[in-house]
């Protein structure tokens, strides 16, 4: 969906794989991660890892199909990461990404 509106997308099956690609392509404008990544890795740890390597300022959001716990919501808020429930409508995703990018420009 993102590529169809002209956004260059770097994707992968693990944070390490994505990081290798981004080291060649450069830091992203924003990060979208699923919460459940498998192999004991979750979206928050993936985002934190990518931010450590590429820049703490990179806006991020996490998507999940699970019912979020209050603890997860608080932890994500601590890192400035909104949680978006799947399935997500394109207009909602566009609004969240736009808000993240606007906030990053102001900060």
C-alpha positions as CSV (number, residue, x, y, z in Angstrom):
1,X,0.0,0.0,0.0
2,X,2.8,2.5,0.9
3,X,4.7,1.7,-2.3
4,X,1.6,2.3,-4.3
5,X,1.5,6.0,-3.2
6,X,5.2,6.6,-3.9
7,X,6.8,5.8,-0.6
8,X,10.0,3.8,-0.8
9,X,9.7,0.8,1.4
10,X,12.4,-1.3,3.0
11,X,11.0,-4.4,4.6
12,X,12.3,-7.7,6.0
13,X,11.7,-10.6,8.3
14,X,14.0,-9.4,11.1
15,X,15.4,-6.2,12.5
16,X,18.9,-7.3,11.6
17,X,17.9,-7.9,8.0
18,X,16.2,-4.5,7.8
19,X,19.2,-2.8,9.4
20,X,21.6,-4.2,6.8
21,X,19.4,-2.8,4.1
22,X,19.1,0.6,5.7
23,X,22.8,0.9,6.3
24,X,23.0,0.9,2.5
25,X,19.9,3.0,1.8
26,X,20.2,5.5,4.6
27,X,18.0,6.2,7.7
28,X,14.3,6.0,7.0
29,X,11.8,8.9,7.4
30,X,9.7,6.6,9.7
31,X,9.4,3.1,10.9
32,X,6.3,0.8,10.8
33,X,6.6,-2.5,12.7
34,X,4.2,-5.2,13.5
35,X,4.2,-6.0,17.3
36,X,4.6,-9.7,16.9
37,X,7.7,-10.4,14.9
38,X,8.5,-14.0,16.0
39,X,11.6,-15.6,17.4
40,X,11.2,-13.8,20.7
41,X,11.4,-10.3,19.0
42,X,8.7,-7.7,19.4
43,X,8.1,-4.5,17.5
44,X,9.2,-2.3,20.3
45,X,12.6,-4.0,20.6
46,X,12.9,-3.8,16.8
47,X,12.1,-0.1,16.7
48,X,14.5,0.6,19.6
49,X,17.3,-1.3,17.9
50,X,16.8,0.5,14.6
51,X,16.7,3.9,16.4
52,X,19.9,3.1,18.3
53,X,21.7,2.3,15.1
54,X,20.1,4.9,12.7
55,X,18.9,7.8,14.9
56,X,16.8,8.2,18.0
57,X,14.7,10.9,16.3
58,X,13.1,8.5,13.7
59,X,9.3,8.5,14.1
60,X,7.8,5.0,14.5
61,X,4.5,3.3,14.9
62,X,3.6,-0.3,15.8
63,X,0.7,-2.2,14.4
64,X,-1.0,-5.2,16.0
65,X,-3.9,-7.5,15.6
66,X,-3.9,-8.4,19.3
67,X,-5.8,-6.7,22.0
68,X,-3.3,-4.3,23.6
69,X,-2.7,-4.4,27.3
70,X,-2.5,-1.1,29.2
71,X,1.1,-2.0,30.1
72,X,2.0,-2.2,26.4
73,X,0.3,1.1,25.6
74,X,2.2,2.8,28.4
75,X,5.5,1.4,27.3
76,X,4.9,2.5,23.8
77,X,3.8,6.0,24.9
78,X,7.1,6.2,26.9
79,X,9.0,5.8,23.6
80,X,6.6,8.1,21.6
81,X,5.3,5.2,19.6
82,X,1.6,5.1,18.7
83,X,-0.2,1.7,18.5
84,X,-2.4,1.1,15.5
85,X,-4.9,-1.8,15.5
86,X,-5.1,-4.1,12.5
87,X,-6.7,-4.2,10.1
88,X,-6.0,-0.6,9.5
89,X,-7.7,1.6,6.9
90,X,-5.4,3.5,4.6
91,X,-6.9,6.8,5.7
92,X,-6.0,6.0,9.3
93,X,-2.5,4.9,8.5
94,X,-2.0,8.1,6.4
95,X,-3.2,10.3,9.3
96,X,-1.0,8.5,11.9
97,X,2.1,8.7,9.6
98,X,1.3,12.4,8.8
99,X,1.1,13.2,12.5
100,X,4.3,11.5,13.3
101,X,6.2,13.3,10.5
102,X,4.6,16.7,11.5
103,X,5.7,16.1,15.1
104,X,9.2,15.2,14.0
105,X,9.5,18.4,12.0
106,X,8.4,20.4,15.0
107,X,10.7,18.6,17.4
